[in-house]
Amino acid sequence: MPYVDMPVHDAPEAAFVVYTVLMALVSIGFLAWWALSAQRRQEPVLPLLLLGGAVAGLVEPFLDNVVLFWWPPEQQTELFEAFGRTIPLFVPIGYAWFCGGLLYFAARLYDRGAGAGHVWLLFAAVAVVDFVAIGLTTWLGIAGFFGGAPMRIAGFPLWWAAIDGVDVILGGAVVWFLTPVLRGRRRLYLVLVPPVMIGMAGGGIGWPISTALNSGWSTPAKWAAAAVTIGLGLSIVHLVAQVVARSNRLQEASGAGGSSRWDQLVAKRQL
């Protein structure tokens, strides 16, 4: 299998500091929102998912290798090195809100009677957030894709939005399903959801483009593989949208439209 050498770039330290602060502010904002809400203080779901999101940052070196993403090898904000990648401090901080916090809000959206259109709007919103968050690393010169990644707009490959979108959309559905049935100490299992979901999305959705990038395929073949990855992602989003919409329609038809699925399961002692 052809090996693509990672380009070596110097680390713009000021940019690393700025991006780290930005990621920290967003994660702190998620936690502050939860802490200031009396309703949320009684259920530690969001903090557990934020923790799980931070743990998901450990998956970053694996993803970097399969989709060909570079980091400067020498950094002042280095957290750890693995798989030939030097991972900066802001990775787990950013993963906390993206791979953890966004799953929580997706689950809450589903629980409040979302239809298929709402799920697709959420997917579009995640794609925009992803474009800004990942694109900013390229624009600041602190990281980037290499190896001829296709479908790039301002340095951001569109197929990556499909991977991260599935992470949030499908991960939110998993949280939506698990939260009512995990009570007490069993809620700690929610910490596992973010790292598992980003790993599944990166492998299950990203394998076509990853195979193309790491196999020396031609540019047209890479574009075709990227299209397959996007198609897989859209298929999963469609599936989740249909399941969520159908579940909420059945709930409304049963006369339980005034209470959420979480409340119903607790009331029925389906724990």
N, C-alpha and C positions, 0 to 999 in steps of 0.2 A: 504494500500500500504506500503510495507517495506520501512523503512527510513534508509539510509546509512549515518552514522556519518562521517563528514569530519575530516580527520586526522589533528592534530595540529602540526605545525612545527615552529621552530624559524626562524626569518628572517635574512638571511645573508646580512647585510646592504650594504657591499661593492659591492656585486653582484647586488643589487637593483640599486645602483647608476650607476654602469657600464652599466646596461641594459637600464636605463633611458636615459643616454647620447647617447647610440647607437640609440635608437628610435628617439631621438630629432635630431640627425645628419641626419638620413634618411628623416624625415619630412622636415627639413630645406633644405635639398638637393633638394627635389621636388619643394619647393617654390622658391628656388634660380634659378633652371632651368627655371621655368616659368618667373621669374622677368627679367632674362637676355635675354629672347627671345622677340624680337620686335613683332613678330607675336602673341605670347601668351598674351602680355601685353594688347592687345586690346580686349581680351575676358577673363573675370574673372571666367571661368568655373573651372579650376583647383583649385584656392583658395577656391571657394565655396564648391567643393567636399572635399577638405582637412578639411574645417570647419565641413562639414557634417560627415566626418569620425570621427572627434573628438567627435561630438555629439553621434555618434554610440557607443562610449565607455560606454554610460549609459546603453546599453543593456547587458554589460558584466555580471552583477550579475545574470540575468535571464539565460544566456547561461551556466554560471558556475554551477548553480543548476541542470539544466536538463541533462547536460553531465557529472556531477560529477567532477568538477575541483576545486582544493584547492588553497588557498592563506594563508600565515601566518597571523593570526589575529592581530598581533602587528607589525607595520612597521613604519619606519621613513619617508617613502615616501607616506604614506596614503593620498588618495584624498577624498574618501567617503566610507561609509559602507552601504550596502543594501543587503537584502535577505541572511543575515548571512555571507556575503563575504566582506572582507576589500580590496577595489580596489586601487591599487597603481597609482601614477601619470603617469607612463609610458603607462598606458592602453589607454587613449584618445590620447596621443602623437603617439603611435604606430598605433592605429586605423586610425588616420588621413591619413597616407600614404597607409596603407593596404586597408582599406575599402573605402577610398576616392581617393587617388592618383592612385591606380591600376585600378580603374573603369575608370578614365580619359584615361589612356593609352590603355585600352581595347577598349574604344569608338573610339579613334584615329586610332587604328589598323583596326577596322571594316570599318571606313570611308575611309581608303586608299586602298580599294579594296581587303580586306582579303578574302581568300578562307576558306573552311572547315578545311583544314590542318593547317592553321595559327591559327584558334581558338583552335584546339586541342593542338598545340604546346604551346599556351599561357596557357592553362589549366595545362599542364605539368610543365611549368615554375612556375606558381603560387603554385603548389603542392610542388615544391622544396623550394621555398621561405618560404612557410608555415612550412615545416619540420624544416628549420633552425631557423626561428623566434620563433615558439612555442617550438620546441625541446630545444632551448637554455635556456628557462625558467626552464625546467626540469634539464638540465645538470648543470645549476648554482644553483639549489636547491631553486629557488624562487617561484615555483608553480608546479602543475602537476595534472595529471588525477588519479583518484582512483576508488574504487568500482568494480574492475575487468574489466576495459575497455579492449576490445579485439583488436586484430590486431595491437599491439604496436611494433614499431621498434625504439629502443633507447628511449623509453618513449613516442613516438609520435604515436597516433592511426591513421591508414591510412584513416579511415572513416571521420576524421576531415578535411582532405584535400579535400574530396568531398564537404563538407559543405562550406568551405571557397572558394573552386574553383567555385562553383555555385554563390556565392556572387559576385565574380569578373566578371565571364563570363556573367551571366545574368544581373548583375548591369551595366556592360559596355554597354550592348545592350539597356538598359533603358536610359542611358545617351546619347547614340548614337541617339536614337529616339527623346528624348525630347529637346536636345540642339538646333536644328534648329528652333523649334517652340516656344521656350521660349526666348523672347527678353525683354530687359529693366528690369524692376523690377521683371518680372515673372521668371527671371533667379534664383531668390532666392529660388524657389521651388527645385532647384537642391540640396540644403542643406538637404532636406528630403530624398533623394535617398539612401545615405549610411546607415542610421539607419534602414530604412524600409527593405532594401535588406538583411542586415545581420540578421534581425529578421525573415524575410521570409525564408532565407536559413536554419537558425537554427531550425525553426519549421517545415517548409515544407519538408526539406530533412532529418533533424536529428531526426524526431519523432520516427522512428523504433528503433534506438539504444538507444534513451533517454528512451523510454518505457521499453526496456529490462533492462537497467541499474538500473532503479528505481523500478522495479517490482520483484526483487529477482529471475530472470530467471536463468536457468542453463548456464554454459559456452557455450555449443553448440548453445543454443538459442540466446545468445548474439552475437556469431559469425554470425549466420544467420541474425539477425537484422542488424548487421553492414554491411553485404553484401547487404541487401535491401537498406540501406541508400546510399551505394556507387552506387548501380544500379540506384537509383533515380537521384543521382547527374550526372552520366554519361548520362542518358537519357536527362536531361536538357541541358547539354553541347552539345549533338548531335543535339538537336532541334535548339539551338542558332547557331551552326555551319552551319546547313542547311539553316536557314533563312538568315544569313549574306551572305553566298556564293551565294544564289539565288538572293538576292537583288543586290549584286554587279555584277552578271552576267547580270541581266536585265539592270542595269545602263550602262554597257559596250555595250550591244547590242543596246541601244537607241542612241548610239553615244555620250554619255556624259562621256566617260571614262577619259577625261582630267580634270574633275572637281569633287569635292567631293559631296556627298549627301547633306551635310550641305550647300555648296555653291549653289547647285541647288535649294533647298527649299527657300533660301533667295532670289535668283534671281526671282523665281516664286511668291514671296510674300506670301508663305504659312506659315505665321507667327501666 
